[in-house]
Amino acid sequence: MRFLPAWHGIGIRAGGIDRLLEVVFQLQGLALPASVVERDVIASRVGNYTPRLLDELISMGEVVWTGRGPLGATDGRVALYLRGDAPRLIPPPADPPQTELHERLREHLKARGASFFRDLYNACGGGDEEVMLDALWDLVWSGEVTNDTFAPLRMLGPLSRRPARRPRMPRLIQPRATGRWSLVADLVGAGANATERLHSEAGVLLQRHGVLTREAVVGESWPGGFASLYPVLRAMEESGRIRRGYFVEGLGGSQFALPGAVDRLRSLRDSGGGVVAMAATDPANAYGTILPWPESDGRMARAAGAYCVVDDGRLVLYRERGGRSLLTTGEVGPEHLQALVAIATGGGRVELQKVDGVSVMESPFKNALREAGFSATHRSLVAYGTRG
């Protein structure tokens, strides 16, 4: 836990297009909730990040994204890829829907290529615009359709955000329909053979984890698992490109690492890392995958909307999904609470009602939380973000 945030460059000040490309390179193929990709994961790695940067890279054809399954009705997993690596890394569609409407959408995109939703709607028979758009998003989540901007993914959320009444302007231009839609197959082309794909997958996972273990691969639910990658990793080790050893105690014996990662890991053996706040779903968070969650008065999980604060590799704070409950493990200082407020308010207002199962108004942390930026209401503490 000291190593991974440093390896990922969390908190780095470098920004701009070049830094974002480095981040996408390291995150390739990782399925993350769309709600956290920019707000929590990219923003923690790219200084002064703005969504315009990612849209620019996608519109330029340098970066592509694909859906990797819905998460309820208001979110879904999405993966980013560099355009040049996409044919070797994008997996085939998962459980593609087979209704007549889905097939009409596929056929239009196959025949016409990238299309605005208005053109799709007219070409596929019209009717209820919401039904048509939902069908298009079915194809997005199955991994068949993508877009030339990230903007539609930013508009996912509760149905309450959508207009209750039909506006005077056509619903065709609603935000989650923006951009041009295209088939992922057009980006992938003929793809790559099995050997090329496995070599690319192994390279991506090594870049992401530095020290690759079976537990890390299982934690990502990587298609084929560690067994499919093992022959490639062994060949890379035999050629001298990577190292094999027992680098992390307590994990499996088959561990492979980039040479620079081993040196960096050893340099942080005794101390280092400082206070780091991150999303629970962040790949730089080893808890819940490689490492077990510490004991607490609640349930910790790698859920979208949950946050962790780590100090010198030790988990100190965990804000549960939904934001109303905070869990502590060990001694908590002002710097930990301030780090939590800074990251948790990135999406807006945060309300705390409980700390370690006790009402926040009766918690020994009440005054410390107020000093960290929370304001008291009649039954909770509230903090407000600086961005939406």
HUMO-V858523 format. One record per helix or strand of 2 or more residues. SS is the DSSP state (A for helix, B for strand). FROM is the first residue (numbers start at 0). LEN is the number of residues. If there is no record, write none. Layout:
BEGIN
SS FROM LEN
SS FROM LEN
END
This chain:
BEGIN
A 1 7
A 15 12
B 31 2
A 33 9
A 50 9
B 62 9
B 74 8
A 82 7
A 99 13
B 114 2
A 116 7
A 128 13
B 144 3
A 150 4
A 158 3
A 170 3
A 174 3
B 179 4
A 183 5
A 193 16
B 210 2
A 213 6
A 224 14
B 242 3
B 254 3
A 258 9
B 274 5
B 306 5
B 313 6
B 324 4
A 333 14
B 349 3
B 353 2
B 357 2
A 359 3
A 365 7
B 374 2
B 380 3
END
